[in-house]
Amino acid sequence: MKFRLAIILALFLPFGAQGQTAPVTVFAAASLRGALDDVAATYGAGVALSFGGSGTMARQVAAGAPADVIILANPVWMGWLQGKGLVDTAAAVDLLGNSLVVIAPASSTTTPDPDHLVAALDGTRLAMGQRDAVPAGIYAREWLQATDQWDALAPHLAETDNVRAALALVARGEVPLGIVYRTDALAEDQVRVVHAVPDGLHSPITYPAAALTDAGQAFLTYLQTPEALRIFADHGFRPITP
């Protein structure tokens, strides 16, 4: 009986293994931390998540890092990968949208004039992503330029390698104000929103995603399902349906 059972298992186990979903490695923008963790937990296979600034993630993929999926917070970096032939031009999809907010520590009572932030700083610094490489910093710079505040604020910036680092500076009270995504503010109870930046004052905030392997394509398809998009929406993102 044992010998017969072993033969049956040998015949059927390989087919079962082939039907299993392959594990994936995902490189993602830092602002997706939390939301993407929750989505990955509902996927039918192991998902290894690596978070960082979009520029950092893109450069790591360009250097040969073994990623199956990459999700960035700005189409500029996805275009950079496409220009290097690492992502097919037709492969990237716009997955999510977001918005910018100005935040202050939760214990702060400050209510700054959003058109004159330098006055509210009183000689201190404003936290935001690096102006040329971090998407949240690029969007923030566009808004500050549109409201004629950039020249005055540029000497008073605390620029960070990713938006979550800017969020942390405000949450710890190391700076009085910061510019982050709305989803970041929702994820941190030690900050409060003091101004919602109008969408029309900066480029549209979109999160392009691309699969780099067949296993990555399966996960990317899952990210566009109603179940996954509902989780992203619960975290404050605006899902972009195909």
C-alpha positions as CSV (number, residue, x, y, z in Angstrom):
1,M,0.0,0.0,0.0
2,K,2.8,2.4,0.9
3,F,4.5,1.7,-2.4
4,R,1.2,2.3,-4.4
5,L,0.6,5.6,-2.5
6,A,4.1,6.8,-3.3
7,I,3.5,6.1,-7.0
8,I,0.2,8.1,-6.9
9,L,1.9,11.0,-5.2
10,A,4.7,11.0,-7.6
11,L,2.3,11.2,-10.5
12,F,0.1,14.0,-9.2
13,L,2.4,16.3,-7.1
14,P,4.3,17.8,-10.1
15,F,1.0,18.8,-11.7
16,G,-0.1,20.4,-8.4
17,A,3.2,22.3,-8.1
18,Q,2.8,23.6,-11.7
19,G,-0.6,25.1,-10.8
20,Q,0.8,27.1,-7.9
21,T,1.4,30.8,-8.3
22,A,5.0,31.8,-8.4
23,P,6.5,34.0,-5.7
24,V,7.5,37.5,-6.8
25,T,9.9,40.3,-5.9
26,V,8.4,43.8,-6.1
27,F,10.4,47.1,-6.1
28,A,8.0,49.9,-5.2
29,A,7.9,53.6,-4.3
30,A,8.2,54.3,-0.6
31,S,4.7,55.9,-0.4
32,L,3.1,52.5,-1.2
33,R,4.4,51.0,2.1
34,G,1.4,49.7,4.1
35,A,-1.0,49.7,1.2
36,L,1.1,47.3,-0.9
37,D,1.9,45.2,2.2
38,D,-1.9,44.6,2.6
39,V,-2.5,43.8,-1.0
40,A,0.5,41.4,-1.1
41,A,-1.0,39.6,1.9
42,T,-4.0,38.7,-0.1
43,Y,-2.0,37.3,-3.1
44,G,-1.8,33.5,-3.5
45,A,2.0,33.3,-3.3
46,G,4.9,34.8,-1.5
47,V,5.7,38.5,-2.3
48,A,9.0,40.1,-1.3
49,L,8.6,43.9,-1.2
50,S,11.4,46.4,-1.4
51,F,10.5,50.1,-0.9
52,G,12.5,53.2,-1.6
53,G,12.6,56.4,-3.6
54,S,11.4,55.9,-7.2
55,G,14.7,57.0,-8.5
56,T,16.6,54.5,-6.3
57,M,14.3,51.7,-7.3
58,A,14.6,52.5,-11.0
59,R,18.4,52.7,-10.8
60,Q,18.6,49.4,-9.0
61,V,16.6,47.7,-11.7
62,A,18.9,49.3,-14.3
63,A,21.9,47.9,-12.4
64,G,20.5,44.4,-12.7
65,A,18.6,43.9,-9.4
66,P,16.3,40.8,-9.7
67,A,12.8,42.4,-9.6
68,D,9.7,40.9,-11.1
69,V,7.5,44.1,-10.9
70,I,8.4,47.7,-10.4
71,I,5.9,50.4,-9.3
72,L,7.0,54.0,-9.3
73,A,5.4,57.3,-8.2
74,N,6.2,59.2,-11.3
75,P,6.1,58.4,-15.1
76,V,9.5,60.1,-15.6
77,W,11.4,57.3,-14.0
78,M,9.4,54.6,-15.8
79,G,10.2,56.5,-19.0
80,W,13.8,56.4,-18.0
81,L,13.7,52.6,-17.8
82,Q,11.9,52.4,-21.1
83,G,14.5,54.5,-22.7
84,K,17.1,52.0,-21.6
85,G,15.2,49.2,-23.1
86,L,14.5,47.6,-19.7
87,V,10.7,48.0,-19.8
88,D,8.7,47.6,-23.0
89,T,7.0,50.9,-24.0
90,A,3.6,49.2,-24.0
91,A,4.1,47.2,-20.8
92,A,3.6,50.0,-18.2
93,V,0.2,50.7,-16.8
94,D,-1.0,53.6,-14.7
95,L,-2.2,51.9,-11.6
96,L,-3.0,54.6,-9.0
97,G,-3.4,58.3,-8.4
98,N,-2.6,60.4,-5.3
99,S,-2.6,64.1,-4.2
100,L,-0.2,66.4,-2.2
101,V,-0.8,67.9,1.2
102,V,1.1,70.1,3.6
103,I,1.4,68.6,7.1
104,A,2.5,69.7,10.5
105,P,3.1,67.7,13.7
106,A,-0.1,66.5,15.3
107,S,0.7,68.5,18.5
108,S,1.3,71.7,16.5
109,T,-1.4,74.5,16.5
110,T,0.1,76.2,13.4
111,T,-2.2,77.1,10.5
112,P,0.1,78.4,7.8
113,D,-0.9,80.5,4.8
114,P,-0.3,78.0,2.0
115,D,0.7,80.8,-0.3
116,H,3.4,82.1,2.1
117,L,4.9,79.0,3.8
118,V,8.3,80.7,4.4
119,A,6.7,83.0,7.0
120,A,5.4,80.0,8.9
121,L,8.8,78.4,9.0
122,D,10.3,81.2,11.0
123,G,13.8,80.3,10.0
124,T,13.4,76.6,10.2
125,R,13.0,74.1,7.4
126,L,10.3,72.5,5.2
127,A,10.6,68.8,4.7
128,M,10.0,67.3,1.2
129,G,11.4,64.8,-1.2
130,Q,14.5,65.7,-3.2
131,R,13.5,68.2,-5.8
132,D,15.0,66.5,-8.9
133,A,14.8,62.8,-8.1
134,V,12.0,62.0,-5.6
135,P,8.5,62.2,-7.3
136,A,6.8,63.8,-4.3
137,G,9.6,66.4,-4.3
138,I,9.2,67.0,-8.0
139,Y,5.5,67.6,-7.6
140,A,6.1,69.8,-4.6
141,R,8.5,71.9,-6.5
142,E,6.0,72.4,-9.3
143,W,3.4,73.6,-6.8
144,L,5.7,76.0,-5.1
145,Q,6.8,77.4,-8.4
146,A,3.2,77.8,-9.5
147,T,2.5,79.8,-6.4
148,D,5.7,81.9,-6.7
149,Q,7.1,80.5,-3.4
150,W,10.0,78.4,-4.8
151,D,12.8,81.1,-4.7
152,A,11.9,82.1,-1.1
153,L,11.7,78.5,0.1
154,A,14.6,76.8,-1.7
155,P,17.2,77.9,1.0
156,H,14.9,76.5,3.7
157,L,14.3,72.9,2.6
158,A,15.1,69.7,4.3
159,E,15.2,67.4,1.2
160,T,15.0,63.6,1.7
161,D,15.7,60.5,-0.3
162,N,12.1,59.4,-0.2
163,V,8.7,60.9,0.9
164,R,8.4,58.7,4.0
165,A,11.6,60.2,5.3
166,A,10.1,63.6,4.9
167,L,7.0,62.4,6.7
168,A,9.1,61.1,9.6
169,L,10.9,64.4,10.1
170,V,7.5,66.1,10.6
171,A,6.1,63.2,12.8
172,R,9.1,63.5,15.1
173,G,8.7,67.3,15.3
174,E,12.2,68.0,13.8
175,V,10.6,70.4,11.3
176,P,7.3,72.3,11.6
177,L,6.0,71.6,8.1
178,G,6.4,69.1,5.3
179,I,4.9,68.3,1.9
180,V,3.9,64.6,1.4
181,Y,1.2,62.6,-0.3
182,R,-2.2,62.4,1.2
183,T,-1.8,58.7,1.7
184,D,1.3,59.3,3.8
185,A,-0.6,61.7,6.1
186,L,-3.3,59.1,6.5
187,A,-0.8,56.5,7.5
188,E,0.8,58.5,10.3
189,D,-1.2,59.6,13.3
190,Q,1.6,61.9,14.5
191,V,0.9,64.5,11.8
192,R,-2.1,66.5,10.7
193,V,-3.0,68.0,7.3
194,V,-2.9,71.8,7.3
195,H,-3.5,72.3,3.5
196,A,-4.6,70.1,0.6
197,V,-2.7,71.2,-2.6
198,P,-5.0,71.6,-5.6
199,D,-4.3,69.0,-8.2
200,G,-4.2,71.6,-11.0
201,L,-1.1,73.2,-9.6
202,H,1.3,70.3,-10.4
203,S,1.6,67.4,-12.8
204,P,-0.9,64.6,-12.3
205,I,0.3,62.2,-9.7
206,T,0.3,58.7,-11.1
207,Y,1.9,55.4,-10.2
208,P,3.0,53.5,-13.3
209,A,3.7,49.8,-12.8
210,A,5.4,47.3,-15.1
211,A,6.1,43.6,-15.1
212,L,9.7,42.5,-15.8
213,T,9.0,38.7,-15.7
214,D,6.2,36.3,-16.4
215,A,5.7,35.9,-12.6
216,G,5.6,39.7,-12.3
217,Q,2.9,39.8,-15.0
218,A,0.6,37.6,-12.9
219,F,1.1,39.9,-9.9
220,L,0.5,43.0,-11.9
221,T,-2.7,41.5,-13.3
222,Y,-3.8,40.9,-9.7
223,L,-3.0,44.5,-8.7
224,Q,-5.7,45.6,-11.1
225,T,-8.4,43.4,-9.7
226,P,-11.4,44.9,-7.8
227,E,-10.1,43.3,-4.6
228,A,-6.6,44.8,-4.8
229,L,-7.9,48.2,-6.0
230,R,-10.3,48.3,-3.0
231,I,-7.4,47.8,-0.6
232,F,-5.5,50.7,-2.3
233,A,-8.6,52.9,-2.0
234,D,-8.9,52.1,1.7
235,H,-5.4,53.5,2.1
236,G,-6.4,56.8,0.3
237,F,-5.1,56.0,-3.2
238,R,-7.2,56.7,-6.3
239,P,-7.4,53.5,-8.3
240,I,-7.0,53.9,-12.1
241,T,-9.0,51.2,-13.8
242,P,-8.0,50.0,-17.3
